[in-house]
């Protein structure tokens, strides 16, 4: 279930780890190649760590060896794109449409053989509160033999 209720900075700090808060609320980025879902390709859905909204299907995840999970498209309506001219470059930031949590950036035209010619480079962040997954911005919820849900 997703929570679309706006939260104050104090409320976000209370439910997210310091690392997840830095990424989701302050637009931080983790080091590359950390977290167990970077190279995980199990079937499932990746959900927002801030609000648990579904963001990406595992069928859109692909290998890039960039150090962060990469997808070629989000679930329709799940993300918002925002122009980002920080750090002396022009990029497209992606945030959760439900809670505005920072997810990462979209890069186009890198030559990957994917249908959209896009790479959604997604931070890992932290688990959804109350869950038992490792330090990630997404969670994989295993439901027996059914596809899993991951929280990004």
C-alpha positions in Angstrom: 0.0 0.0 0.0 1.3 3.5 -0.8 1.0 6.5 1.4 0.5 9.8 -0.5 0.2 11.9 2.6 2.8 14.7 2.6 5.5 14.3 5.2 7.7 16.9 6.9 11.5 16.6 6.9 11.3 15.4 10.5 8.7 12.7 9.6 11.0 11.5 6.8 14.0 11.4 9.1 12.0 9.3 11.6 11.1 6.6 9.1 14.2 6.5 6.8 17.7 5.5 7.7 20.2 8.4 7.5 21.5 7.0 4.2 18.1 6.6 2.7 17.1 10.1 3.8 20.3 11.5 2.2 19.3 9.9 -1.1 15.5 10.1 -1.2 15.0 13.5 0.4 18.3 15.3 -0.2 19.1 13.9 -3.7 22.2 12.1 -2.7 24.0 9.2 -4.5 25.5 6.1 -3.1 28.8 4.6 -4.1 28.5 2.3 -7.1 28.4 -1.5 -6.8 26.9 -1.7 -3.2 23.7 -3.6 -2.4 22.4 -7.0 -3.4 19.9 -5.8 -6.1 22.4 -4.1 -8.4 22.9 -7.3 -10.4 19.8 -9.2 -9.3 17.4 -10.2 -12.1 14.7 -12.1 -10.3 11.2 -11.6 -11.5 9.3 -8.9 -9.6 8.4 -5.3 -9.1 10.7 -2.6 -7.7 8.9 -0.2 -5.2 9.7 3.2 -3.8 11.5 3.0 -0.4 9.8 6.1 0.7 6.1 5.2 0.0 6.2 1.6 -1.4 4.6 2.7 -4.7 5.5 0.4 -7.7 8.1 2.0 -9.9 9.7 -0.6 -12.2 9.0 -4.1 -13.4 12.0 -6.5 -13.4 11.5 -7.2 -17.1 12.7 -3.6 -17.8 16.0 -4.1 -15.8 19.2 -4.6 -17.8 22.9 -5.1 -17.3 25.1 -2.0 -17.7 28.0 -2.6 -15.2 27.6 1.0 -14.1 27.2 0.1 -10.4 23.6 1.0 -10.0 20.4 -0.8 -11.0 19.4 0.2 -14.6 16.0 0.1 -16.2 14.8 1.1 -19.6 11.3 2.3 -18.6 9.2 2.8 -15.5 5.7 1.7 -14.8 3.4 4.3 -16.6 2.8 7.2 -14.3 5.2 6.0 -11.6 8.0 8.6 -12.0 8.3 12.2 -12.8 11.2 13.7 -14.8 12.8 16.9 -13.7 15.4 19.0 -15.5 18.6 18.9 -13.4 21.4 21.4 -14.2 23.5 20.7 -11.1 27.1 19.7 -11.1 27.8 21.7 -14.3 25.8 19.4 -16.5 22.4 19.0 -17.9 20.6 15.8 -16.8 17.1 14.5 -16.2 16.4 13.6 -12.6 13.7 11.0 -11.8 11.6 11.1 -8.7 8.7 9.0 -7.4 5.4 10.4 -8.6 3.8 9.5 -5.3 6.2 10.9 -2.7 8.7 12.9 -4.8 11.6 10.7 -3.5 14.8 11.1 -5.5 15.5 7.9 -7.5 18.3 8.9 -9.8 18.7 10.1 -13.4 17.7 9.1 -16.9 20.4 9.0 -19.6 19.6 8.7 -23.3 21.5 7.7 -26.4 24.2 5.6 -24.6 23.9 2.8 -27.2 22.4 0.1 -25.0 20.2 -2.3 -27.0 17.0 -1.5 -25.2 13.6 -0.4 -26.7 13.6 3.1 -25.3 17.4 4.0 -25.8 17.2 5.1 -22.1 19.0 4.1 -19.0 17.2 4.9 -15.7 20.1 4.8 -13.3 18.4 4.2 -10.0 20.0 4.8 -6.5 19.6 2.0 -4.0 18.8 4.1 -0.8 17.1 2.1 2.0 14.4 -0.3 2.6 10.8 0.6 3.2 10.2 1.1 6.9 9.4 -2.1 8.8 10.8 -4.4 6.2 13.8 -6.7 6.6 15.7 -6.1 3.4 19.3 -5.0 3.1 20.4 -1.4 2.6 18.7 -0.6 -0.6 16.4 2.1 -2.2 14.3 -0.8 -3.3 13.1 -4.0 -1.8 12.4 -7.4 -3.2 9.4 -9.0 -1.5 9.3 -12.7 -2.2 5.8 -14.2 -2.2 6.5 -17.9 -2.4 6.7 -18.8 -6.1 5.0 -15.6 -7.2 7.0 -12.7 -8.5 8.7 -10.6 -5.9 8.4 -6.9 -5.0 11.5 -4.8 -4.6 11.6 -1.4 -3.0 13.8 1.2 -4.6 
